[in-house]
């Protein structure tokens, strides 16, 4: 069984998903033979036309005029400027073959009166009628209308297959939701790990679907809709399928974007069909993924301008209407998932619709260990594999990331011909995911030395600055888009940061460029990503987290970091915006001065660390501290990345 960490185990072919009913068997009817005969007649007369003797094309002047004056032309037939005629005797021209049939073209500038006199003088019969195609009228009719008749036959065949036009058009409005039967590939809470709080929230839904009478006797009403919100990859879809598996009821899954089509009204029709099908199979669960695709607020916009469209809003209105029609005896529960609950329409979130919201957040250390155990059930692990240690080195990773980590480790083990996945395979897979894949780049000695000082600057500032995350690994091997990488990670999961710790992050980001300034007195373009990171931190400190005295404890920057799209729609004044920019620049400038002073005072440690990188290219945490001549704190040894 294959597993999608974000959406749960996928059913193998032929299980869990309801098969579409087969259409009528194909039968060869009389109309098939009619089409075959029509094609045969076309081919027959086409072959006859190709076997007819071709006409010889001759130039109008001088050959045609010369033959007329010599009395060798018996008759001609003209249509416009095209002329076909017959010689009195077989003539040979240009090809060596003798023929009486010829054709030519009268130039537009020719003197038609003079030509008419010459033709009459030599007794040439002149005809002015449509050219002879060499085919009877019924053949022309057959060839001309044959494709049309064939098209009509195909349309007739399509109608016979579908039944009637109403059925053909009706398929556009039918729901394309995937239905998973209870007897198929079942997902239960045992397959969901690391999000225990969310599972507890949904336990009431499972109990209601199993025994609804117990709740009805007490006058309790189960929520009509449950909204799962959280970052991508945290297992929202997997959790919804687990609810259906635990309750042993049918599960209808469809992405919100699949409702909306270019044809107006199709989305609303599909919503009606989905809810009708689910009610017929009740008790059941409807799962709508990425609800924000159709559930965005109908009144939100920039400076009063709405960003919706009629088809999306009609689909949203139909969902609201269908959910209003639920009662306690329906037995249908709607579960939806979204990464952006803040943009949803208020009508969706009111009681009676999606009246229960479950937050699915990234797992903690124990949760990551449990997730790793789930994804390594079918993976043979070596004796040296420590899942708890791996979980401690992956803070911030969600279920999808951990599933990818296990898969990458298994691929590396297979590539290395290992019989089991070893600890080194997990370590290399983690480096590949976090730091990027190694690139074969031929670097000059000067570029390699500058990269060593750049990464050494990051690492040394992290080692000497209070509040900075411990340095786990340094490498000057090109990975991804970077020529070198310094990997830092906290000792444990962090949920909030102090101002000192945020300033430490800014200083560590400035360490690379500052080291180049101290050693070379020159600048390069290698610190672009560092500047982006530290600028975002500094702006959030000033405009979101109230860590600046001049701005104060107010939020003046949107949470998503995006400003208004139209002039005049900003919620802050120009003076405040300028003050924000000035304070951000002040924070970064002060941190830069401190980092320059720190590296200048510890130049010997920077040189030693850079030389060690040039010699070994990659340094683990103990080797990095040893090369810099700094004692590693005892509490940091527990979370060291395995070599």
C-alpha positions as CSV (number, residue, x, y, z in Angstrom):
1,X,0.0,0.0,0.0
2,X,1.4,3.4,-1.0
3,X,1.1,6.4,1.3
4,X,0.7,10.0,0.7
5,X,1.7,11.8,3.9
6,X,-0.6,14.8,3.3
7,X,-3.6,12.9,2.1
8,X,-3.3,9.5,3.6
9,X,-2.8,6.0,2.2
10,X,-4.0,5.7,-1.4
11,X,-6.1,2.6,-2.1
12,X,-4.5,0.0,-4.4
13,X,-6.1,-0.4,-7.8
14,X,-9.5,-2.1,-7.5
15,X,-10.0,-1.4,-3.8
16,X,-11.6,1.3,-1.8
17,X,-12.8,3.4,-4.7
18,X,-16.2,2.7,-6.3
19,X,-15.9,1.6,-9.9
20,X,-17.9,3.5,-12.5
21,X,-20.7,1.4,-14.2
22,X,-19.8,0.0,-17.5
23,X,-21.5,1.4,-20.6
24,X,-23.4,-0.7,-23.1
25,X,-21.4,-3.2,-25.1
26,X,-20.3,-2.2,-28.6
27,X,-22.3,-3.9,-31.3
28,X,-21.8,-3.7,-35.0
29,X,-25.2,-2.5,-36.5
30,X,-26.5,-1.8,-39.9
31,X,-25.2,1.8,-39.8
32,X,-21.6,0.6,-39.4
33,X,-21.9,-1.3,-42.7
34,X,-23.5,1.8,-44.2
35,X,-20.4,3.9,-43.3
36,X,-18.0,1.2,-44.5
37,X,-19.9,1.1,-47.9
38,X,-19.8,4.9,-48.1
39,X,-16.0,4.9,-47.6
40,X,-15.6,2.1,-50.2
41,X,-17.5,4.1,-52.8
42,X,-15.4,7.2,-52.1
43,X,-12.2,5.2,-52.5
44,X,-13.5,3.6,-55.7
45,X,-14.3,6.9,-57.5
46,X,-11.2,8.5,-56.2
47,X,-9.1,5.8,-57.8
48,X,-11.1,6.2,-61.0
49,X,-10.3,9.9,-61.1
50,X,-6.6,9.2,-60.7
51,X,-6.6,6.7,-63.6
52,X,-8.2,9.2,-66.1
53,X,-5.6,10.5,-68.7
54,X,-4.2,13.8,-67.5
55,X,-4.3,16.9,-69.6
56,X,-1.0,18.4,-70.9
57,X,-0.5,21.9,-69.7
58,X,0.9,24.2,-72.4
59,X,2.0,27.8,-72.3
60,X,-0.5,30.3,-73.8
61,X,2.2,32.0,-75.8
62,X,3.6,31.0,-78.1
63,X,2.6,27.3,-78.2
64,X,-1.2,27.7,-77.8
65,X,-1.4,30.5,-80.3
66,X,0.9,28.7,-82.7
67,X,-1.3,25.6,-82.6
68,X,-4.4,27.6,-83.2
69,X,-3.0,29.4,-86.2
70,X,-1.7,26.0,-87.6
71,X,-5.2,24.6,-87.4
72,X,-4.3,21.9,-84.8
73,X,-6.9,22.9,-82.2
74,X,-10.3,21.4,-82.7
75,X,-12.3,22.9,-79.7
76,X,-11.8,24.6,-76.4
77,X,-13.9,25.1,-73.3
78,X,-13.3,28.1,-71.1
79,X,-14.2,29.2,-67.6
80,X,-12.8,32.5,-66.7
81,X,-9.2,32.6,-67.7
82,X,-8.8,28.7,-67.6
83,X,-9.0,27.0,-70.9
84,X,-9.2,23.2,-71.7
85,X,-9.2,22.0,-75.2
86,X,-8.6,19.2,-77.7
87,X,-6.1,18.9,-80.6
88,X,-7.1,17.6,-84.0
89,X,-4.3,15.1,-83.8
90,X,-2.3,13.8,-80.8
91,X,0.5,16.1,-80.0
92,X,3.5,15.6,-77.8
93,X,4.8,18.3,-75.4
94,X,7.2,18.5,-72.4
95,X,6.8,14.8,-71.4
96,X,7.3,12.9,-74.7
97,X,3.7,11.4,-74.5
98,X,1.2,12.1,-77.2
99,X,-2.2,13.4,-76.1
100,X,-5.1,15.3,-77.6
101,X,-6.1,16.8,-74.3
102,X,-4.5,20.1,-73.2
103,X,-5.1,23.0,-70.8
104,X,-3.7,26.5,-70.5
105,X,-4.3,29.8,-68.8
106,X,-5.2,33.1,-70.6
107,X,-3.2,36.0,-69.1
108,X,-5.2,38.9,-67.8
109,X,-3.5,41.4,-70.1
110,X,-4.2,39.3,-73.3
111,X,-6.3,40.9,-76.1
112,X,-9.5,38.8,-76.0
113,X,-10.9,40.4,-79.1
114,X,-7.8,39.4,-81.2
115,X,-7.9,35.9,-79.7
116,X,-11.6,35.5,-80.6
117,X,-10.9,36.6,-84.2
118,X,-8.1,34.0,-84.5
119,X,-10.3,31.2,-83.1
120,X,-13.2,32.0,-85.5
121,X,-10.8,32.3,-88.5
122,X,-9.5,28.8,-88.0
123,X,-12.8,27.1,-87.2
124,X,-12.1,26.3,-83.5
125,X,-15.3,25.3,-81.6
126,X,-15.5,27.6,-78.5
127,X,-17.6,26.5,-75.5
128,X,-18.3,28.8,-72.5
129,X,-19.7,26.5,-69.8
130,X,-18.4,24.9,-66.6
131,X,-15.4,22.6,-67.1
132,X,-16.1,18.9,-67.4
133,X,-14.9,17.2,-64.2
134,X,-15.1,13.8,-65.7
135,X,-17.5,12.5,-63.0
136,X,-21.3,12.0,-63.0
137,X,-23.6,14.2,-60.9
138,X,-24.3,11.4,-58.4
139,X,-20.6,10.9,-57.8
140,X,-20.1,14.6,-57.1
141,X,-23.0,14.5,-54.7
142,X,-21.6,11.5,-52.9
143,X,-18.1,12.9,-52.6
144,X,-19.3,16.4,-51.6
145,X,-21.8,15.2,-48.9
146,X,-20.0,12.1,-47.8
147,X,-18.1,13.7,-44.9
148,X,-21.3,15.3,-43.7
149,X,-23.2,12.0,-43.8
150,X,-20.3,10.4,-41.9
151,X,-20.4,13.1,-39.2
152,X,-24.2,12.6,-38.9
153,X,-23.6,8.9,-38.4
154,X,-21.1,9.5,-35.7
155,X,-23.5,11.8,-33.9
156,X,-26.2,9.2,-34.2
157,X,-23.8,6.6,-32.7
158,X,-23.0,9.0,-29.7
159,X,-26.8,9.4,-29.1
160,X,-27.3,5.7,-29.1
161,X,-24.5,5.2,-26.6
162,X,-25.7,8.0,-24.2
163,X,-29.4,7.4,-24.6
164,X,-30.4,11.0,-25.4
165,X,-29.1,14.6,-25.4
166,X,-30.3,15.2,-21.9
167,X,-28.0,12.5,-20.5
168,X,-25.0,13.9,-22.4
169,X,-25.5,17.4,-21.0
170,X,-26.3,15.9,-17.6
171,X,-22.8,14.5,-17.2
172,X,-21.4,18.0,-16.8
173,X,-23.4,18.6,-13.7
174,X,-22.6,15.3,-12.0
175,X,-20.1,15.2,-9.1
176,X,-16.7,13.7,-9.8
177,X,-16.1,12.9,-6.1
178,X,-14.1,9.7,-5.3
179,X,-16.0,7.3,-3.1
180,X,-14.2,5.1,-0.7
181,X,-16.2,2.2,0.7
182,X,-15.8,0.9,4.2
183,X,-14.8,-2.5,3.0
184,X,-12.0,-1.1,0.9
185,X,-8.6,0.1,1.9
186,X,-9.5,1.4,5.4
187,X,-7.6,4.2,7.2
188,X,-8.0,4.4,11.0
189,X,-6.7,6.5,13.8
190,X,-3.8,4.0,14.1
191,X,-2.5,5.3,10.8
192,X,-2.5,8.9,12.1
193,X,0.2,10.0,14.5
194,X,1.6,13.3,15.9
195,X,-1.8,15.1,16.0
196,X,-3.4,13.6,19.0
197,X,-5.3,16.8,19.9
198,X,-7.1,16.8,16.5
199,X,-8.0,13.1,16.9
200,X,-9.6,13.8,20.2
201,X,-11.6,16.6,18.7
202,X,-13.0,14.3,16.0
203,X,-13.7,11.4,18.3
204,X,-17.3,12.8,18.9
205,X,-17.9,12.7,15.2
206,X,-16.9,9.0,15.1
207,X,-19.1,8.2,18.0
208,X,-22.1,9.9,16.5
209,X,-21.7,8.1,13.2
210,X,-21.4,4.8,15.0
211,X,-24.3,5.3,17.5
212,X,-26.4,8.4,16.6
213,X,-29.3,7.4,18.8
214,X,-27.2,7.8,22.0
215,X,-26.8,11.5,21.2
216,X,-30.4,12.1,19.9
217,X,-31.8,10.7,23.2
218,X,-30.0,13.4,25.1
219,X,-31.0,16.1,22.6
220,X,-27.4,16.6,21.4
221,X,-26.8,17.7,17.8
222,X,-23.5,16.7,16.1
223,X,-21.8,19.6,14.2
224,X,-22.9,19.7,10.6
225,X,-19.4,20.6,9.4
226,X,-15.9,20.3,10.7
227,X,-13.2,22.5,9.3
228,X,-9.6,21.2,9.5
229,X,-7.1,24.0,9.2
230,X,-3.4,24.0,9.4
231,X,-0.1,24.2,7.3
232,X,0.3,22.0,4.2
233,X,1.4,18.4,4.9
234,X,0.1,18.1,8.5
235,X,-2.3,15.3,7.6
236,X,-5.7,16.9,7.3
237,X,-6.9,14.6,4.5
238,X,-5.5,11.6,6.2
239,X,-7.4,12.6,9.4
240,X,-10.6,12.9,7.5
241,X,-10.3,9.5,6.0
242,X,-9.4,8.1,9.4
243,X,-12.7,9.4,10.7
244,X,-14.6,7.6,8.0
245,X,-12.5,4.4,8.6
246,X,-13.2,4.5,12.3
247,X,-16.9,5.1,11.8
248,X,-17.0,2.5,9.0
249,X,-19.1,4.7,6.7
250,X,-18.7,5.7,3.0
251,X,-16.3,8.6,2.3
252,X,-16.8,11.0,-0.6
253,X,-13.7,13.1,-1.4
254,X,-13.4,16.0,-3.8
255,X,-11.2,19.0,-4.2
256,X,-13.0,22.3,-4.2
257,X,-11.5,23.4,-7.5
258,X,-13.2,20.4,-9.2
259,X,-16.6,22.0,-8.7
260,X,-16.0,25.1,-10.8
261,X,-15.9,24.9,-14.6
262,X,-16.1,27.3,-17.5
263,X,-19.8,26.5,-17.9
264,X,-22.0,28.7,-15.7
265,X,-24.0,26.7,-13.2
266,X,-22.0,23.5,-13.4
267,X,-20.4,24.0,-10.0
268,X,-23.7,24.4,-8.2
269,X,-25.1,21.3,-10.0
270,X,-22.2,19.2,-8.9
271,X,-22.6,20.3,-5.3
272,X,-26.3,19.3,-5.5
273,X,-25.4,15.9,-7.0
274,X,-22.6,15.3,-4.4
275,X,-24.9,16.0,-1.4
276,X,-27.7,13.9,-3.0
277,X,-25.4,11.0,-3.4
278,X,-24.1,11.3,0.1
279,X,-27.6,11.4,1.6
280,X,-28.5,8.3,-0.3
281,X,-25.5,6.5,1.2
282,X,-26.0,8.0,4.8
283,X,-24.5,7.8,7.2
284,X,-21.5,9.1,5.3
285,X,-18.8,11.7,5.2
286,X,-18.2,14.4,2.5
287,X,-14.7,15.7,2.4
288,X,-13.9,18.9,0.5
289,X,-10.2,19.6,0.2
290,X,-8.8,23.1,-0.3
291,X,-12.1,24.8,0.6
292,X,-10.6,28.3,0.1
293,X,-10.7,27.7,-3.6
294,X,-14.4,28.4,-3.6
295,X,-15.1,29.5,-0.1
296,X,-13.2,32.8,-0.1
297,X,-15.0,35.8,1.3
298,X,-17.5,37.4,-1.1
299,X,-17.0,40.8,0.4
300,X,-13.3,41.0,0.9
301,X,-11.1,42.9,-1.5
302,X,-8.8,45.8,-1.9
303,X,-10.2,49.3,-1.5
304,X,-13.8,47.9,-1.8
305,X,-13.1,45.8,-5.0
306,X,-14.2,42.2,-4.7
307,X,-12.0,39.4,-6.2
308,X,-14.7,36.8,-6.8
309,X,-16.5,35.6,-9.9
310,X,-20.1,34.6,-10.5
311,X,-19.5,30.9,-11.0
312,X,-17.4,30.5,-7.8
313,X,-20.0,32.5,-5.8
314,X,-22.9,30.4,-7.1
315,X,-21.0,27.2,-6.1
316,X,-20.4,28.7,-2.6
317,X,-24.1,29.7,-2.3
318,X,-25.1,26.1,-3.2
319,X,-22.8,24.7,-0.5
320,X,-24.3,27.0,2.1
321,X,-27.8,26.1,1.0
322,X,-27.2,22.3,1.1
323,X,-25.6,22.6,4.6
324,X,-28.6,24.6,5.8
325,X,-30.8,21.7,4.8
326,X,-29.2,19.2,7.2
327,X,-30.9,17.9,10.3
328,X,-29.8,15.5,13.1
329,X,-31.3,12.6,11.2
330,X,-29.5,13.1,8.0
331,X,-26.4,11.3,9.0
332,X,-24.1,13.2,6.7
333,X,-21.1,15.2,8.0
334,X,-19.1,17.6,5.9
335,X,-15.4,17.8,6.7
336,X,-13.3,20.4,4.9
337,X,-9.6,21.3,4.9
338,X,-7.9,24.5,4.2
339,X,-4.5,26.2,4.7
340,X,-6.1,29.6,4.9
341,X,-9.0,29.7,7.3
342,X,-8.6,33.5,7.6
343,X,-9.9,34.1,4.0
344,X,-13.1,32.0,4.2
345,X,-16.5,33.6,4.0
346,X,-18.1,34.3,7.4
347,X,-21.3,32.5,6.3
348,X,-19.3,29.2,6.2
349,X,-18.0,29.6,9.7
350,X,-21.3,30.5,11.4
351,X,-23.0,27.9,13.7
352,X,-25.0,25.4,11.7
353,X,-22.5,25.0,8.9
354,X,-18.8,24.6,9.7
355,X,-19.4,25.2,13.3
356,X,-16.4,23.2,14.6
357,X,-12.9,24.2,13.8
358,X,-10.0,21.8,14.4
359,X,-6.5,23.1,14.2
360,X,-3.9,20.6,12.8
361,X,-0.5,21.9,13.7
362,X,3.0,20.6,13.0
363,X,3.9,17.8,15.5
364,X,6.3,18.2,18.4
365,X,9.3,15.9,19.0
366,X,7.3,13.0,20.4
367,X,4.8,13.4,17.5
368,X,7.5,13.3,14.9
369,X,8.8,10.1,16.5
370,X,5.4,8.6,16.3
371,X,5.0,9.6,12.7
372,X,8.4,8.1,11.8
373,X,7.2,4.8,13.4
374,X,4.1,4.8,11.2
375,X,6.0,5.5,8.0
376,X,8.7,2.9,8.8
377,X,6.3,0.0,9.4
378,X,7.2,-1.6,6.1
379,X,10.8,-0.4,6.0
380,X,13.6,-2.8,7.3
381,X,15.6,-0.7,9.7
382,X,19.2,-1.2,10.8
383,X,20.1,-1.8,14.4
384,X,21.8,1.7,14.5
385,X,18.7,3.6,13.5
386,X,17.5,5.8,16.4
387,X,14.1,7.3,15.4
388,X,14.0,9.4,18.6
389,X,17.3,11.0,17.6
390,X,16.1,11.6,14.0
391,X,12.9,13.2,15.4
392,X,15.0,15.6,17.5
393,X,17.0,16.8,14.5
394,X,13.9,17.6,12.4
395,X,12.1,20.5,14.2
396,X,9.4,22.1,12.1
397,X,8.9,19.1,9.8
398,X,5.3,17.9,9.3
399,X,4.0,14.5,8.3
400,X,4.6,15.0,4.6
401,X,8.2,16.0,5.2
402,X,8.9,13.0,7.5
403,X,7.3,10.6,4.9
404,X,9.6,12.1,2.3
405,X,12.6,11.7,4.6
406,X,11.9,7.9,5.1
407,X,11.4,7.5,1.4
408,X,14.6,9.3,0.5
409,X,16.5,7.2,3.1
410,X,15.1,4.0,1.6
411,X,16.1,5.1,-1.9
412,X,19.6,5.8,-0.8
413,X,19.8,2.5,0.9
414,X,18.7,0.7,-2.3
415,X,21.2,2.7,-4.3
416,X,24.0,1.6,-1.9
417,X,22.9,-2.1,-2.0
418,X,22.0,-2.1,1.7
419,X,19.8,-4.9,3.0
420,X,18.4,-2.5,5.6
421,X,18.1,1.3,5.9
422,X,20.9,2.5,8.2
423,X,21.4,5.6,10.3
424,X,23.8,7.0,7.7
425,X,21.1,6.7,5.0
426,X,18.7,8.8,7.2
427,X,21.5,11.4,7.9
428,X,22.3,11.8,4.2
429,X,18.6,12.0,3.3
430,X,18.1,14.7,5.8
431,X,21.0,16.7,4.5
432,X,19.7,16.3,1.0
433,X,16.2,17.6,2.0
434,X,17.4,20.4,4.3
435,X,20.6,21.5,2.6
436,X,19.9,20.5,-1.0
437,X,21.4,17.9,-3.3
438,X,25.2,18.1,-4.0
439,X,26.2,19.7,-7.3
440,X,29.3,19.0,-9.2
441,X,30.7,22.5,-9.6
442,X,34.3,23.1,-10.5
443,X,35.3,26.1,-8.3
444,X,38.5,28.0,-8.5
445,X,40.8,28.1,-5.5
446,X,39.9,31.8,-4.8
447,X,36.1,31.1,-4.9
448,X,36.5,28.0,-2.7
449,X,38.5,30.0,-0.1
450,X,36.0,32.9,-0.1
451,X,33.2,30.4,0.4
452,X,35.0,28.8,3.3
453,X,35.4,32.2,5.0
454,X,31.7,33.1,4.2
455,X,30.4,29.9,5.8
456,X,32.9,30.1,8.6
457,X,31.6,33.6,9.4
458,X,28.1,32.3,9.7
459,X,29.2,29.5,12.0
460,X,31.5,31.5,14.2
461,X,28.9,34.2,14.8
462,X,26.5,31.4,15.7
463,X,29.0,29.9,18.2
464,X,29.8,33.2,19.9
465,X,26.4,34.9,20.0
466,X,24.1,34.3,23.0
467,X,20.7,33.0,21.9
468,X,21.7,31.7,18.5
469,X,20.7,28.2,17.4
470,X,23.5,25.7,17.7
471,X,25.6,25.1,14.6
472,X,25.1,21.5,13.5
473,X,27.1,21.2,10.3
474,X,29.2,23.4,7.9
475,X,29.9,22.5,4.3
476,X,31.5,24.2,1.3
477,X,30.2,21.6,-1.0
478,X,27.8,23.3,-3.5
479,X,24.2,22.2,-2.8
480,X,21.1,23.4,-4.6
481,X,21.6,27.1,-5.5
482,X,24.2,27.7,-2.8
483,X,28.0,27.3,-3.0
484,X,28.1,26.4,0.7
485,X,25.7,25.8,3.6
486,X,25.8,26.3,7.4
487,X,23.1,24.3,9.1
488,X,21.8,25.4,12.5
489,X,18.9,23.9,14.5
490,X,17.6,24.5,18.1
491,X,18.0,22.0,20.8
492,X,14.2,21.6,21.1
493,X,11.0,22.7,19.4
494,X,10.5,26.4,19.7
495,X,7.1,28.2,19.8
496,X,8.2,31.7,20.6
497,X,11.4,33.8,20.4
498,X,12.8,36.6,22.5
499,X,14.2,39.8,21.0
500,X,17.7,38.6,21.9
501,X,17.2,35.4,20.0
502,X,15.8,37.2,16.9
503,X,18.8,39.6,17.0
504,X,21.0,36.5,17.1
505,X,19.4,35.2,14.0
506,X,20.0,38.5,12.2
507,X,23.7,38.5,13.3
508,X,24.2,34.9,12.1
509,X,22.7,35.8,8.7
510,X,25.1,38.8,8.5
511,X,28.1,36.6,9.5
512,X,28.9,35.5,5.9
513,X,29.0,38.9,4.3
514,X,30.8,40.4,7.3
515,X,33.5,37.8,7.2
516,X,34.2,38.7,3.5
517,X,34.5,42.3,4.5
518,X,36.9,41.6,7.4
519,X,39.1,39.2,5.3
520,X,39.0,40.7,1.8
521,X,37.6,44.2,2.2
522,X,35.4,43.5,-0.8
523,X,31.8,42.4,-1.4
524,X,30.3,39.6,-3.5
525,X,26.7,38.6,-4.5
526,X,26.7,35.5,-2.4
527,X,24.7,36.9,0.5
528,X,21.4,37.6,-1.3
529,X,19.4,34.9,0.5
530,X,20.9,35.9,3.9
531,X,19.7,39.5,3.3
532,X,16.2,38.3,2.5
533,X,16.0,36.3,5.7
534,X,17.3,39.0,8.0
535,X,15.2,41.7,6.4
536,X,12.0,39.7,6.9
537,X,12.9,39.1,10.6
538,X,13.7,42.8,11.2
539,X,10.5,44.0,9.5
540,X,8.4,41.5,11.6
541,X,10.1,42.7,14.8
542,X,9.2,46.3,14.0
543,X,5.8,46.0,12.3
544,X,4.2,42.8,13.8
545,X,5.8,41.8,17.1
546,X,6.0,45.2,18.8
547,X,9.7,45.0,19.5
548,X,10.5,48.6,18.5
549,X,10.1,51.6,20.8
550,X,9.2,54.1,18.1
551,X,6.5,52.0,16.4
552,X,5.2,50.6,19.7
553,X,3.0,47.6,20.3
554,X,0.8,47.9,17.2
555,X,0.7,45.8,14.1
556,X,1.4,47.8,10.9
557,X,2.4,45.0,8.6
558,X,0.0,42.3,7.2
559,X,0.6,38.8,8.6
560,X,1.3,37.4,5.1
561,X,3.8,40.2,4.4
562,X,1.9,41.4,1.4
563,X,0.9,45.1,1.1
564,X,-2.2,46.6,-0.5
565,X,-2.6,46.3,-4.3
566,X,-4.2,49.7,-5.0
567,X,-3.1,53.2,-4.0
568,X,-4.9,54.5,-1.0
569,X,-5.8,51.1,0.4
570,X,-3.0,51.0,2.9
571,X,-3.9,50.9,6.6
572,X,-0.9,53.0,7.6
573,X,0.3,56.5,6.7
574,X,3.3,57.3,4.6
575,X,5.1,58.7,7.7
576,X,4.6,55.4,9.5
577,X,5.9,53.4,6.6
578,X,9.0,55.6,6.4
579,X,9.5,55.2,10.1
580,X,9.3,51.4,9.7
581,X,11.9,51.4,7.0
582,X,14.2,53.6,9.1
583,X,13.9,51.4,12.2
584,X,14.5,48.2,10.1
585,X,17.6,49.8,8.7
586,X,18.8,50.8,12.2
587,X,18.4,47.3,13.6
588,X,20.3,45.8,10.7
589,X,23.0,48.4,10.8
590,X,23.6,48.0,14.5
591,X,23.8,44.2,14.2
592,X,26.2,44.6,11.3
593,X,28.6,46.7,13.3
594,X,28.5,44.3,16.2
595,X,29.2,41.3,13.8
596,X,32.2,43.1,12.2
597,X,33.6,43.9,15.6
598,X,33.1,40.3,16.8
599,X,34.8,38.7,13.7
600,X,37.7,41.2,13.9
601,X,38.3,40.4,17.5
602,X,38.2,36.6,16.7
603,X,40.1,36.6,13.4
604,X,42.3,33.7,14.5
605,X,39.3,31.5,15.1
606,X,37.8,32.5,11.8
607,X,41.1,31.6,9.9
608,X,41.3,28.3,11.7
609,X,37.7,27.4,10.9
610,X,38.1,28.4,7.2
611,X,41.3,26.3,6.9
612,X,39.6,23.3,8.4
613,X,36.7,23.7,5.9
614,X,39.2,23.9,3.0
615,X,40.9,20.7,4.2
616,X,37.8,18.6,5.0
617,X,35.0,20.5,3.0
618,X,32.4,19.4,5.6
619,X,32.5,19.7,9.4
620,X,30.1,18.2,11.9
621,X,29.3,20.0,15.1
622,X,32.1,18.6,17.3
623,X,34.7,19.1,14.5
624,X,33.5,22.6,13.9
625,X,33.8,23.7,17.5
626,X,37.2,22.0,17.8
627,X,38.5,23.7,14.6
628,X,37.3,27.1,16.0
629,X,38.9,26.5,19.4
630,X,35.6,26.9,21.2
631,X,34.3,24.5,23.8
632,X,30.9,23.0,22.9
633,X,28.4,23.5,25.7
634,X,27.3,20.1,27.2
635,X,23.6,20.7,26.6
636,X,24.2,21.0,22.8
637,X,25.8,17.6,22.5
638,X,22.5,15.8,23.0
639,X,21.0,17.1,19.7
640,X,24.1,16.7,17.5
641,X,23.4,15.5,14.0
642,X,24.8,12.0,13.4
643,X,27.9,11.9,11.2
